[in-house]
């Protein structure tokens, strides 16, 4: 059979203690460095008093909704709310449909994905949870 698109990234999960239907926050510090916390642990109100606040670049919840972003990046290859690495993590941790869709589009239609992001104005939110607002016309 054909490999899943996410398998093309050669990732390996050594231990996954995340249960079915988890609720968590994923904090991006820099490429390859993330913190996983409880659902409301890294909300916009608590970030200001968090000891790592100066290092936090973006925060997403378990479905990919962007709670905080100071990167202003709009590319799947640039660290920020659309960075492919975060969606690989979301897929590995909780098999989210949005993450799987992003990975499939990244592998098969990356040019369309980037063009859709270029045109997307983020008025309805950031991150691919806003997938339905992106235009993927050729």
C-alpha positions in Angstrom: 0.0 0.0 0.0 0.9 3.6 -0.3 2.5 5.4 2.7 0.7 8.1 4.5 2.0 11.6 3.6 3.1 12.2 7.2 5.4 9.1 7.0 7.5 11.0 4.3 8.9 13.2 7.1 10.7 10.3 8.8 9.5 11.1 12.2 9.4 8.6 15.1 7.4 8.8 18.3 9.3 7.2 21.1 6.6 7.6 23.7 3.2 9.2 23.4 1.3 9.8 26.6 -1.4 11.9 25.0 -4.8 10.2 25.4 -7.6 10.1 22.9 -9.3 13.5 22.3 -6.7 15.4 24.2 -6.9 19.1 25.0 -3.6 20.9 25.1 -1.6 23.9 24.0 1.5 23.7 21.8 4.0 26.6 22.3 6.5 27.3 19.6 9.8 28.5 20.9 11.9 28.0 17.8 12.0 25.4 15.0 12.3 22.0 16.7 11.6 23.4 20.2 8.0 23.2 21.5 6.3 23.0 24.9 3.2 21.0 25.3 0.9 22.2 28.1 -2.6 21.9 29.4 -5.4 23.4 27.3 -5.6 26.7 29.0 -2.1 26.9 30.4 -0.8 29.2 27.7 -3.7 31.5 27.0 -3.1 35.2 25.9 -3.8 36.4 29.5 -1.3 34.1 31.2 1.6 34.6 28.7 2.6 38.0 30.1 3.4 36.5 33.5 5.0 33.2 32.2 8.7 32.9 32.9 9.3 31.9 29.2 7.2 34.7 27.7 10.2 36.3 26.0 10.9 33.0 24.2 7.3 32.2 23.1 6.8 32.8 19.5 3.4 31.3 18.9 0.8 29.2 20.7 -1.8 26.8 19.2 -4.4 24.6 20.7 -4.8 20.9 19.9 -6.9 21.6 16.8 -4.6 24.2 15.4 -6.4 27.4 16.5 -3.7 30.1 17.0 -4.0 31.6 20.5 -0.9 33.9 20.2 1.6 34.8 17.5 4.4 37.3 17.4 6.2 35.9 14.3 4.0 37.5 11.6 5.1 34.6 9.4 2.8 33.3 6.6 4.6 30.4 5.1 4.6 26.6 5.6 8.4 26.8 5.5 8.9 29.6 8.0 8.5 29.3 11.7 5.1 30.6 12.7 1.4 29.6 12.8 1.5 27.9 9.4 4.9 26.1 9.8 4.6 22.5 8.6 6.6 21.3 11.7 3.7 22.2 14.1 1.2 20.3 12.0 3.4 17.2 12.0 3.5 17.5 15.8 -0.3 17.9 16.0 -0.7 14.8 13.7 1.7 12.8 15.8 0.2 13.8 19.1 -3.5 13.5 18.4 -4.1 12.7 14.7 -6.1 15.9 14.0 -7.9 16.0 10.7 -6.7 19.6 10.0 -3.1 18.5 10.6 -3.5 15.6 8.2 -5.0 17.8 5.6 -2.2 20.3 5.8 0.4 17.6 5.6 -1.3 16.1 2.5 -1.5 19.5 0.8 2.1 20.2 1.7 3.3 17.0 0.1 1.0 17.1 -2.9 0.1 20.7 -3.6 2.6 22.9 -1.7 2.5 25.6 -4.4 -1.3 25.9 -4.1 -1.0 26.0 -0.3 1.6 28.9 -0.4 -0.5 30.8 -3.0 -3.6 30.4 -0.7 -1.6 31.8 2.2 -0.4 34.7 0.2 -4.0 35.8 -0.5 -5.4 35.0 2.9 -5.8 38.2 5.0 -6.2 36.5 8.4 -9.3 38.6 9.4 -11.0 35.3 10.4 -8.1 34.1 12.4 -4.6 32.5 12.0 -3.5 29.0 11.4 -4.9 26.3 9.1 -7.9 25.8 11.4 -9.2 28.6 9.2 -8.7 26.3 6.2 -12.1 26.9 4.7 -11.2 30.6 4.2 -8.2 29.9 2.1 -8.6 30.0 -1.6 -6.9 27.1 -3.4 -7.8 28.1 -7.0 -5.1 27.7 -9.5 
